[in-house]
Every structure is written in C-alpha cells, then in structure tokens.
Amino acid sequence: DGAKNLIVVRTFSKAFGLAGLRIGYAIADSGIIDDLMKVKVPFNVNRLAI
C-alpha cells in the first residue's frame, strides 16, 4: 500500500566499519527489483571488494 516507486538503498560501509568492502542492499517493490535485475552486470562485486 506504500509508494510503488520508492527504492531504499543502504550500505554497510560506514555503519560497520567496512569501507573497503562496498557491500550494500536495496529494498523496493518486486516489479522494480525485477527491472533492476534485468540491467545489472553479471559480476557486480569486483575482486578488490572480496
């Protein structure tokens, strides 16, 4: 029932002292997530972040 066009993006970088990892997440409506999954790169975490 909320906003269907809202995307919440968060990162663990500052909160947990993981600035070098650049790991985060996004929360959105399932339709938006489906669209984002279509355009994401296959390897979205580089080797330096691992």
PyMOL Python script that loads the backbone (N, CA, C, O; Angstrom):
from pymol import cmd

cmd.read_pdbstr("""\
ATOM      1  N   ASP A   1       0.812  -1.196   0.000  1.00  0.00           N
ATOM      2  CA  ASP A   1       0.000   0.000   0.000  1.00  0.00           C
ATOM      3  C   ASP A   1       0.855   1.259   0.000  1.00  0.00           C
ATOM      4  O   ASP A   1       0.321   2.362  -0.121  1.00  0.00           O
ATOM      5  N   GLY A   2       2.142   1.122   0.130  1.00  0.00           N
ATOM      6  CA  GLY A   2       3.041   2.283   0.171  1.00  0.00           C
ATOM      7  C   GLY A   2       3.353   2.783  -1.225  1.00  0.00           C
ATOM      8  O   GLY A   2       2.633   2.495  -2.182  1.00  0.00           O
ATOM      9  N   ALA A   3       4.412   3.519  -1.324  1.00  0.00           N
ATOM     10  CA  ALA A   3       4.847   4.061  -2.607  1.00  0.00           C
ATOM     11  C   ALA A   3       5.455   2.951  -3.459  1.00  0.00           C
ATOM     12  O   ALA A   3       6.408   2.294  -3.041  1.00  0.00           O
ATOM     13  N   LYS A   4       4.910   2.746  -4.639  1.00  0.00           N
ATOM     14  CA  LYS A   4       5.397   1.684  -5.523  1.00  0.00           C
ATOM     15  C   LYS A   4       6.679   2.089  -6.240  1.00  0.00           C
ATOM     16  O   LYS A   4       7.361   1.234  -6.806  1.00  0.00           O
ATOM     17  N   ASN A   5       7.020   3.372  -6.228  1.00  0.00           N
ATOM     18  CA  ASN A   5       8.203   3.843  -6.940  1.00  0.00           C
ATOM     19  C   ASN A   5       9.345   4.225  -5.995  1.00  0.00           C
ATOM     20  O   ASN A   5      10.226   4.996  -6.376  1.00  0.00           O
ATOM     21  N   LEU A   6       9.341   3.700  -4.779  1.00  0.00           N
ATOM     22  CA  LEU A   6      10.360   4.018  -3.783  1.00  0.00           C
ATOM     23  C   LEU A   6      11.423   2.919  -3.742  1.00  0.00           C
ATOM     24  O   LEU A   6      11.098   1.734  -3.675  1.00  0.00           O
ATOM     25  N   ILE A   7      12.690   3.322  -3.783  1.00  0.00           N
ATOM     26  CA  ILE A   7      13.809   2.393  -3.640  1.00  0.00           C
ATOM     27  C   ILE A   7      14.650   2.872  -2.467  1.00  0.00           C
ATOM     28  O   ILE A   7      15.102   4.017  -2.451  1.00  0.00           O
ATOM     29  N   VAL A   8      14.862   2.001  -1.486  1.00  0.00           N
ATOM     30  CA  VAL A   8      15.710   2.312  -0.337  1.00  0.00           C
ATOM     31  C   VAL A   8      17.036   1.597  -0.551  1.00  0.00           C
ATOM     32  O   VAL A   8      17.074   0.371  -0.659  1.00  0.00           O
ATOM     33  N   VAL A   9      18.117   2.355  -0.613  1.00  0.00           N
ATOM     34  CA  VAL A   9      19.451   1.806  -0.841  1.00  0.00           C
ATOM     35  C   VAL A   9      20.287   2.077   0.397  1.00  0.00           C
ATOM     36  O   VAL A   9      20.379   3.216   0.855  1.00  0.00           O
ATOM     37  N   ARG A  10      20.895   1.032   0.938  1.00  0.00           N
ATOM     38  CA  ARG A  10      21.719   1.161   2.149  1.00  0.00           C
ATOM     39  C   ARG A  10      23.076   0.516   1.909  1.00  0.00           C
ATOM     40  O   ARG A  10      23.229  -0.322   1.021  1.00  0.00           O
ATOM     41  N   THR A  11      24.046   0.912   2.700  1.00  0.00           N
ATOM     42  CA  THR A  11      25.392   0.357   2.610  1.00  0.00           C
ATOM     43  C   THR A  11      25.891  -0.007   3.996  1.00  0.00           C
ATOM     44  O   THR A  11      25.481   0.589   4.991  1.00  0.00           O
ATOM     45  N   PHE A  12      26.775  -0.985   4.054  1.00  0.00           N
ATOM     46  CA  PHE A  12      27.388  -1.381   5.318  1.00  0.00           C
ATOM     47  C   PHE A  12      28.703  -0.648   5.557  1.00  0.00           C
ATOM     48  O   PHE A  12      29.343  -0.850   6.589  1.00  0.00           O
ATOM     49  N   SER A  13      29.111   0.192   4.627  1.00  0.00           N
ATOM     50  CA  SER A  13      30.431   0.809   4.669  1.00  0.00           C
ATOM     51  C   SER A  13      30.718   1.553   5.964  1.00  0.00           C
ATOM     52  O   SER A  13      31.689   1.238   6.653  1.00  0.00           O
ATOM     53  N   LYS A  14      29.900   2.521   6.301  1.00  0.00           N
ATOM     54  CA  LYS A  14      30.184   3.333   7.480  1.00  0.00           C
ATOM     55  C   LYS A  14      29.634   2.717   8.763  1.00  0.00           C
ATOM     56  O   LYS A  14      30.259   2.833   9.817  1.00  0.00           O
ATOM     57  N   ALA A  15      28.511   2.083   8.690  1.00  0.00           N
ATOM     58  CA  ALA A  15      27.866   1.574   9.901  1.00  0.00           C
ATOM     59  C   ALA A  15      28.682   0.484  10.585  1.00  0.00           C
ATOM     60  O   ALA A  15      28.713   0.413  11.814  1.00  0.00           O
ATOM     61  N   PHE A  16      29.331  -0.352   9.814  1.00  0.00           N
ATOM     62  CA  PHE A  16      30.057  -1.480  10.384  1.00  0.00           C
ATOM     63  C   PHE A  16      31.562  -1.394  10.153  1.00  0.00           C
ATOM     64  O   PHE A  16      32.277  -2.375  10.359  1.00  0.00           O
ATOM     65  N   GLY A  17      32.045  -0.236   9.731  1.00  0.00           N
ATOM     66  CA  GLY A  17      33.477  -0.065   9.503  1.00  0.00           C
ATOM     67  C   GLY A  17      34.012  -0.900   8.355  1.00  0.00           C
ATOM     68  O   GLY A  17      35.163  -1.336   8.390  1.00  0.00           O
ATOM     69  N   LEU A  18      33.196  -1.126   7.342  1.00  0.00           N
ATOM     70  CA  LEU A  18      33.582  -1.954   6.199  1.00  0.00           C
ATOM     71  C   LEU A  18      33.756  -1.098   4.946  1.00  0.00           C
ATOM     72  O   LEU A  18      33.250  -1.448   3.880  1.00  0.00           O
ATOM     73  N   ALA A  19      34.461   0.009   5.069  1.00  0.00           N
ATOM     74  CA  ALA A  19      34.580   0.955   3.956  1.00  0.00           C
ATOM     75  C   ALA A  19      35.220   0.333   2.721  1.00  0.00           C
ATOM     76  O   ALA A  19      34.881   0.719   1.602  1.00  0.00           O
ATOM     77  N   GLY A  20      36.122  -0.606   2.888  1.00  0.00           N
ATOM     78  CA  GLY A  20      36.784  -1.223   1.746  1.00  0.00           C
ATOM     79  C   GLY A  20      35.945  -2.257   1.026  1.00  0.00           C
ATOM     80  O   GLY A  20      36.261  -2.609  -0.110  1.00  0.00           O
ATOM     81  N   LEU A  21      34.891  -2.754   1.644  1.00  0.00           N
ATOM     82  CA  LEU A  21      34.097  -3.823   1.040  1.00  0.00           C
ATOM     83  C   LEU A  21      33.032  -3.327   0.076  1.00  0.00           C
ATOM     84  O   LEU A  21      32.726  -4.010  -0.901  1.00  0.00           O
ATOM     85  N   ARG A  22      32.468  -2.172   0.324  1.00  0.00           N
ATOM     86  CA  ARG A  22      31.425  -1.598  -0.531  1.00  0.00           C
ATOM     87  C   ARG A  22      30.284  -2.584  -0.771  1.00  0.00           C
ATOM     88  O   ARG A  22      29.924  -2.862  -1.915  1.00  0.00           O
ATOM     89  N   ILE A  23      29.735  -3.095   0.285  1.00  0.00           N
ATOM     90  CA  ILE A  23      28.614  -4.029   0.212  1.00  0.00           C
ATOM     91  C   ILE A  23      27.364  -3.315   0.690  1.00  0.00           C
ATOM     92  O   ILE A  23      27.393  -2.609   1.699  1.00  0.00           O
ATOM     93  N   GLY A  24      26.273  -3.496  -0.027  1.00  0.00           N
ATOM     94  CA  GLY A  24      25.033  -2.850   0.352  1.00  0.00           C
ATOM     95  C   GLY A  24      23.841  -3.630  -0.164  1.00  0.00           C
ATOM     96  O   GLY A  24      23.983  -4.729  -0.700  1.00  0.00           O
ATOM     97  N   TYR A  25      22.671  -3.049   0.004  1.00  0.00           N
ATOM     98  CA  TYR A  25      21.450  -3.708  -0.445  1.00  0.00           C
ATOM     99  C   TYR A  25      20.410  -2.664  -0.817  1.00  0.00           C
ATOM    100  O   TYR A  25      20.534  -1.492  -0.464  1.00  0.00           O
ATOM    101  N   ALA A  26      19.389  -3.102  -1.531  1.00  0.00           N
ATOM    102  CA  ALA A  26      18.288  -2.235  -1.936  1.00  0.00           C
ATOM    103  C   ALA A  26      16.973  -2.931  -1.609  1.00  0.00           C
ATOM    104  O   ALA A  26      16.843  -4.146  -1.756  1.00  0.00           O
ATOM    105  N   ILE A  27      16.014  -2.149  -1.169  1.00  0.00           N
ATOM    106  CA  ILE A  27      14.670  -2.647  -0.881  1.00  0.00           C
ATOM    107  C   ILE A  27      13.701  -1.854  -1.750  1.00  0.00           C
ATOM    108  O   ILE A  27      13.725  -0.623  -1.758  1.00  0.00           O
ATOM    109  N   ALA A  28      12.843  -2.577  -2.486  1.00  0.00           N
ATOM    110  CA  ALA A  28      11.889  -1.916  -3.373  1.00  0.00           C
ATOM    111  C   ALA A  28      10.745  -2.876  -3.680  1.00  0.00           C
ATOM    112  O   ALA A  28      10.755  -4.036  -3.266  1.00  0.00           O
ATOM    113  N   ASP A  29       9.778  -2.376  -4.403  1.00  0.00           N
ATOM    114  CA  ASP A  29       8.664  -3.184  -4.882  1.00  0.00           C
ATOM    115  C   ASP A  29       9.208  -4.287  -5.798  1.00  0.00           C
ATOM    116  O   ASP A  29      10.202  -4.073  -6.492  1.00  0.00           O
ATOM    117  N   SER A  30       8.582  -5.437  -5.809  1.00  0.00           N
ATOM    118  CA  SER A  30       9.091  -6.571  -6.590  1.00  0.00           C
ATOM    119  C   SER A  30       9.184  -6.255  -8.085  1.00  0.00           C
ATOM    120  O   SER A  30      10.070  -6.777  -8.761  1.00  0.00           O
ATOM    121  N   GLY A  31       8.305  -5.427  -8.607  1.00  0.00           N
ATOM    122  CA  GLY A  31       8.378  -5.034 -10.019  1.00  0.00           C
ATOM    123  C   GLY A  31       9.630  -4.231 -10.323  1.00  0.00           C
ATOM    124  O   GLY A  31      10.252  -4.417 -11.369  1.00  0.00           O
ATOM    125  N   ILE A  32       9.999  -3.346  -9.422  1.00  0.00           N
ATOM    126  CA  ILE A  32      11.212  -2.547  -9.596  1.00  0.00           C
ATOM    127  C   ILE A  32      12.444  -3.437  -9.486  1.00  0.00           C
ATOM    128  O   ILE A  32      13.386  -3.293 -10.265  1.00  0.00           O
ATOM    129  N   ILE A  33      12.442  -4.351  -8.526  1.00  0.00           N
ATOM    130  CA  ILE A  33      13.572  -5.266  -8.368  1.00  0.00           C
ATOM    131  C   ILE A  33      13.738  -6.131  -9.615  1.00  0.00           C
ATOM    132  O   ILE A  33      14.864  -6.367 -10.054  1.00  0.00           O
ATOM    133  N   ASP A  34      12.640  -6.604 -10.189  1.00  0.00           N
ATOM    134  CA  ASP A  34      12.711  -7.392 -11.424  1.00  0.00           C
ATOM    135  C   ASP A  34      13.355  -6.587 -12.547  1.00  0.00           C
ATOM    136  O   ASP A  34      14.186  -7.113 -13.287  1.00  0.00           O
ATOM    137  N   ASP A  35      12.979  -5.310 -12.680  1.00  0.00           N
ATOM    138  CA  ASP A  35      13.566  -4.449 -13.706  1.00  0.00           C
ATOM    139  C   ASP A  35      15.051  -4.212 -13.449  1.00  0.00           C
ATOM    140  O   ASP A  35      15.845  -4.202 -14.389  1.00  0.00           O
ATOM    141  N   LEU A  36      15.432  -4.022 -12.196  1.00  0.00           N
ATOM    142  CA  LEU A  36      16.845  -3.821 -11.865  1.00  0.00           C
ATOM    143  C   LEU A  36      17.672  -5.071 -12.151  1.00  0.00           C
ATOM    144  O   LEU A  36      18.815  -4.969 -12.596  1.00  0.00           O
ATOM    145  N   MET A  37      17.112  -6.233 -11.903  1.00  0.00           N
ATOM    146  CA  MET A  37      17.835  -7.482 -12.157  1.00  0.00           C
ATOM    147  C   MET A  37      18.096  -7.688 -13.652  1.00  0.00           C
ATOM    148  O   MET A  37      19.063  -8.354 -14.022  1.00  0.00           O
ATOM    149  N   LYS A  38      17.243  -7.123 -14.514  1.00  0.00           N
ATOM    150  CA  LYS A  38      17.426  -7.247 -15.960  1.00  0.00           C
ATOM    151  C   LYS A  38      18.622  -6.446 -16.458  1.00  0.00           C
ATOM    152  O   LYS A  38      19.228  -6.817 -17.464  1.00  0.00           O
ATOM    153  N   VAL A  39      18.975  -5.358 -15.783  1.00  0.00           N
ATOM    154  CA  VAL A  39      20.026  -4.470 -16.285  1.00  0.00           C
ATOM    155  C   VAL A  39      21.314  -4.512 -15.463  1.00  0.00           C
ATOM    156  O   VAL A  39      22.265  -3.796 -15.779  1.00  0.00           O
ATOM    157  N   LYS A  40      21.363  -5.324 -14.432  1.00  0.00           N
ATOM    158  CA  LYS A  40      22.589  -5.377 -13.618  1.00  0.00           C
ATOM    159  C   LYS A  40      23.683  -6.143 -14.349  1.00  0.00           C
ATOM    160  O   LYS A  40      23.406  -7.005 -15.183  1.00  0.00           O
ATOM    161  N   VAL A  41      24.919  -5.816 -14.025  1.00  0.00           N
ATOM    162  CA  VAL A  41      26.046  -6.518 -14.628  1.00  0.00           C
ATOM    163  C   VAL A  41      26.199  -7.880 -13.960  1.00  0.00           C
ATOM    164  O   VAL A  41      25.858  -8.025 -12.786  1.00  0.00           O
ATOM    165  N   PRO A  42      26.706  -8.889 -14.683  1.00  0.00           N
ATOM    166  CA  PRO A  42      26.792 -10.235 -14.112  1.00  0.00           C
ATOM    167  C   PRO A  42      27.714 -10.335 -12.895  1.00  0.00           C
ATOM    168  O   PRO A  42      27.449 -11.115 -11.980  1.00  0.00           O
ATOM    169  N   PHE A  43      28.785  -9.555 -12.882  1.00  0.00           N
ATOM    170  CA  PHE A  43      29.735  -9.592 -11.769  1.00  0.00           C
ATOM    171  C   PHE A  43      29.743  -8.221 -11.118  1.00  0.00           C
ATOM    172  O   PHE A  43      30.621  -7.406 -11.403  1.00  0.00           O
ATOM    173  N   ASN A  44      28.775  -7.953 -10.246  1.00  0.00           N
ATOM    174  CA  ASN A  44      28.625  -6.618  -9.689  1.00  0.00           C
ATOM    175  C   ASN A  44      29.482  -6.370  -8.454  1.00  0.00           C
ATOM    176  O   ASN A  44      29.402  -5.288  -7.873  1.00  0.00           O
ATOM    177  N   VAL A  45      30.296  -7.328  -8.035  1.00  0.00           N
ATOM    178  CA  VAL A  45      31.260  -7.124  -6.953  1.00  0.00           C
ATOM    179  C   VAL A  45      32.640  -7.411  -7.532  1.00  0.00           C
ATOM    180  O   VAL A  45      32.899  -8.515  -8.011  1.00  0.00           O
ATOM    181  N   ASN A  46      33.532  -6.411  -7.488  1.00  0.00           N
ATOM    182  CA  ASN A  46      34.854  -6.626  -8.070  1.00  0.00           C
ATOM    183  C   ASN A  46      35.763  -7.388  -7.117  1.00  0.00           C
ATOM    184  O   ASN A  46      35.422  -7.567  -5.948  1.00  0.00           O
ATOM    185  N   ARG A  47      36.901  -7.832  -7.596  1.00  0.00           N
ATOM    186  CA  ARG A  47      37.816  -8.641  -6.791  1.00  0.00           C
ATOM    187  C   ARG A  47      38.403  -7.871  -5.624  1.00  0.00           C
ATOM    188  O   ARG A  47      38.697  -8.468  -4.588  1.00  0.00           O
ATOM    189  N   LEU A  48      38.582  -6.565  -5.759  1.00  0.00           N
ATOM    190  CA  LEU A  48      39.107  -5.779  -4.651  1.00  0.00           C
ATOM    191  C   LEU A  48      38.132  -5.738  -3.488  1.00  0.00           C
ATOM    192  O   LEU A  48      38.544  -5.612  -2.335  1.00  0.00           O
ATOM    193  N   ALA A  49      36.853  -5.842  -3.778  1.00  0.00           N
ATOM    194  CA  ALA A  49      35.843  -5.801  -2.723  1.00  0.00           C
ATOM    195  C   ALA A  49      35.721  -7.137  -1.997  1.00  0.00           C
ATOM    196  O   ALA A  49      35.201  -7.185  -0.882  1.00  0.00           O
ATOM    197  N   ILE A  50      36.185  -8.207  -2.603  1.00  0.00           N
ATOM    198  CA  ILE A  50      36.064  -9.526  -1.977  1.00  0.00           C
ATOM    199  C   ILE A  50      37.118  -9.740  -1.007  1.00  0.00           C
ATOM    200  O   ILE A  50      37.174 -10.799  -0.380  1.00  0.00           O
TER     201      ILE A  50
END
""", "prot")
cmd.dss("prot")
cmd.show_as("cartoon", "prot")
cmd.util.cbc("prot")
cmd.orient("prot")
